[in-house]
């Protein structure tokens, strides 16, 4: 019995254009493989919808003839399938990226996709730790590890997340040659989109990393990963998450105490101590100030809570 032919969801010219677009996402936009893959899936979903919506596999010219109603029909179909607002917004973002890519190359002209508003997701505020809890996490890594070098490694990673505001991916991407100085100073970090920035390193953080390097049983080649797993390979983010999970149990912290919460804590505690938003934006590597401004809401909530707990008339 022969297998059915796969459903054709794009004309040959559009298939070639999408291949060029995906190459551009990786080489020019320098999106992470995961993000580029998600954009590709969103484009596939949209083209499957268009094949049924238009009655035939779409070509490049068909994308230029779409109306806002066509895009809204796609979003409505996806919502019926159970997608939440953040996923719908990402789908629309991927489709817009494809169409704008084609516009820049003179293949289509489409204002319709920009006329469609992205579904708004409820704004979720970061859940930072208190200062005492964050310090307890950074200094308590030995509670979650049996071997001294593993405890030192976990403590060094967590110290970088809270002391310098790094993402897990940024900390684990450091090479041995790029390790922060033991006495503190500055560290060059490569963040999202391949953008580099300088972040401060406190002497305590530098000492934590240096202690791990001295105890690590593996040879750390200058261009190799700084942080290693128990078998000598690159340390997995999942191992850091599990270490934090064990620390939560040992310290009695809530489920919101995650490795990324340490980065939120870095920003919130800086803001609460008088740091300005522009500086915090640069330290975190945010492309837009609006992303950083969410921490003003967090700090305002903390102030209101303190007022309610201390004011005689609260």
N, C-alpha and C positions, 0 to 999 in steps of 0.2 A: 504493500500500500504506500503510495507516494504521499509525502508531506505536502500540505497546502503551501502555496507560495506566500511569502511574507507580505503583509499589507503595505502597499506603496503609499507613503504619506507626503512625498515631495517630488516635484519634477526634477530632472537632472540638473538644470541650471541652479535651482535653489539648493540642491544637495551639495554642489560644488561651492556655492557661496557660504553655506553653513560650515563647511570644512575650513574655509579661509577664515571665517569669523572665530572659530575655536582656536585656530593657530594664533590669531591676533590676541585673543584673551590671554593665552599663556605667554606669548613672547613680548607683547607690547604693554598690555594692561598688567601683566605679571600677577594675575589672580592665582590664588592657591589652587592646587589640583581639585580639591573638594568643591570650591566655589565654581570653578569652570565646569566640573561635572554636573553640578546642580543646575547651572544655566543651560547646559545641553539637554538635561532631562526636561526642563521647563519648555524649551523650544520643541522637543519631540511631542510633548503633551499638546502644545498649541497646534502643531501641524496635523496631529491625528484628529483634533477637533475640526480644523479647517477642512480636512478631507471629507468629513461627513457634512459639514456646514455648507461647503461650496459644491459638493457633489463630485469632486475630482481632486487628485493631488495638486496642491498649489505650487505655482512657480514664483519666481521673483516678482514679476509684474502683478501677480495677484495680491501680494503683500501691500503694494502701493495703492491698490483700489479698496482696501478695507476701510470701513467706517467705524466711528466710536461704538456703534451698536454691535458690531462684530466682536470687538474686544470685550464689551460688557457681557455679551452672550457667553463667551469663553469663561469669564470669571464667575458668572452665575452657574455654569455647568460644574466648575471646579468646587464651588461652594456647596452645591448639592452633593458632591462626592465626599464632603466632610472636611475640606481644607479650611483651616482657621485663617484669620486675617493676616498674620505674619507670612504664612506660606503663599497666600494669594498675592501679597505685595511683592514677594520675591519672584513669583512667576511673572508678574507684570514687568519687573525690573529686567529679568532675563530677556523677555520679548523686546522690550525697548532697546536693550543693548544690541540685539541682532538687527533691528530695523534702522537704528542710527548708524550702525556699521555700514549697512547697505546704502544709506543716504550719503554718507561721506564719500562713497565710491561712485556716486552718481547713478546708482542702479534703480533707486526708487525715490519717490517724494511722498512722505506720509506724515501729515500733521495729526492724524486721527489718534495715534497711540498716545500722544502727549495730551490730548484732550480728555483722556480717561484718568480719573483720580484713583490713586492706589487706595485700597481698603486700609482704614486706620486701625492699628492694633492698640489695645489698651496699654498705656504707658506703665511699665514695670520699673520701679525704683530699685537701684542696687541695694543689697543687704550687707552692709559692711559689719565687721566685728568691732566691738569696743577696743580701746587701746590696750587694756589689761589682757583681754582674750587674745588679741593679735600677738602680743608679746609672749603670752603663754604658749601659743602654737609654735612660734619660731624657736623658742628655747626648749620646747618639750618633745622634740623629735625622737629622743631616746626612749620615750614612752611607747612608741609605735614600731620600734625596730629592735631586733635581737643582736645583730652584729654592729660593733662600734662604727665601722666605716659606712654602713648603710644608714645608721642614725645620723652620722655627720653629713652624708650626701643629702638626705631628706631635709635636714636642717638648713643646709646651704641653699637648696632650691627654694624652700619656703621663705628664707631670709631675702632672697632676691625678689620674690613676688611682693612681699610687704615692704622691704626696705628701699626698693628701687621702682616698684610699680610695674614689673614685667608681667607679660602674659606667660603662661606655661610654655607655649611653643617658642617664645623668645628665649627663655632661660635654657630650655633643652637644646636650642640651636647653637648655643655658645660652644666655641672650640676651646681646647686647652690653651692655645696661644692667645685667645681672646678673653681669658679669665680675668676678673677684676683684680686690681692690686690688693695685696694683703692690708696695706695701710689705708685703703679707701681711695677715693678720687672720682674718676669718671669711667664710664663703660660705654662702648659703642655697640648699639643693638640694632639688629635688622628686624623690622616689624612687618605689618601687613603691606602688601603691594611692593615688597622689596625696599621700602623706605628705611633709611638709617637715621638714628638719633643718638644723642649723648644723654645718658642718665647718670645721676650721682650714685656713688657707692659709699655707704657709711663704713667707717673702720670696723664696726662689729660684723657687717656683712662680708667685708673682705677677709676678716679672720675666719669666719665660718667656712668660706669657700677654700681658704688655704688649709684649714684643718682637714676638710674632706680630701683635698689633693694629697696631703701627706699620708692619710690612712688608706686611700684607694689601692687595692691590690693589683690593679691593672696598669700597664704602661699607657700613659696618656700622650699619644702622638700630638704634636703641635696643631696639625690641621684636622685632628679627629675630635669626636664629641667630648666635651668636658665631663658630662655626667653619664655614668655607665650603670647598666643593670647588673644583676648578680652574676650573669654569665659573660659579662664584658662587652656586650653590645650597647647601642645607644639606649638611654633610659626612656621608657615609655611614659607618656602622660598618664596612662591608666595607673601606673605604679604610684605616681605622686597623689593621684586622687584616692587610691586605697590607703596610703599613708595618712592622708588627711582624715579619712573616714575613721581610722583607728584612733587618731588623736581626738576626734570629736567624742568618741566613747570614753576615752581616758580623762578628758577634761570637762565632760558634761556640757558640750556645746551643741547648739541646735543644728538641724540638717542644712541650714543655709550657710554654715561655716564650710565653704568649699575653697579649693586653692584660688579660684578666681575672686572669691570674696576678699582675699588678702590684697589684691590689686585695688578693689573698690575701697578697702580700708585705707590704703596708702593715699588715695586721692581725697577721701573724706576727711581724714585726720589732718592732711596738709591744709585743706580749705578751712577746717575748724581752727587751725592755728594761725590763720591770716594769710595763707598763700593765695595768690591771685589766679583767676581762671586761665589766663593766657599761658602762664608758666606751667600750670598743671596740665593744660592741653598739650604743650610741647613734651612734657615729661612722659605722658601716657602715649603719645604718638597718635592722638586723634586727628583725623583730617579736618573735621568740622568742630567749631566751638560749641555748637548745639549739643554734640555728644557729651561734652564735658559739663555743660550746664546742668545736667541731671543731678550732679552732686550738690548743687545749691539747694535743691529740694530736699535731699537727704539731710543736709546740715540744718535746714530750717525745721524739719521734723524733730531733729535732736534737740534744738533749742526750745521748741514748744513743749516737748516732753519734759525737759529740765524745768521749764517755767511752771508746768502743771504740778510737778513734784515738789517744788520749793516755795512757790508763791503762796502767801497766807490766804489769798482769795481765789486761788485757782480751783 
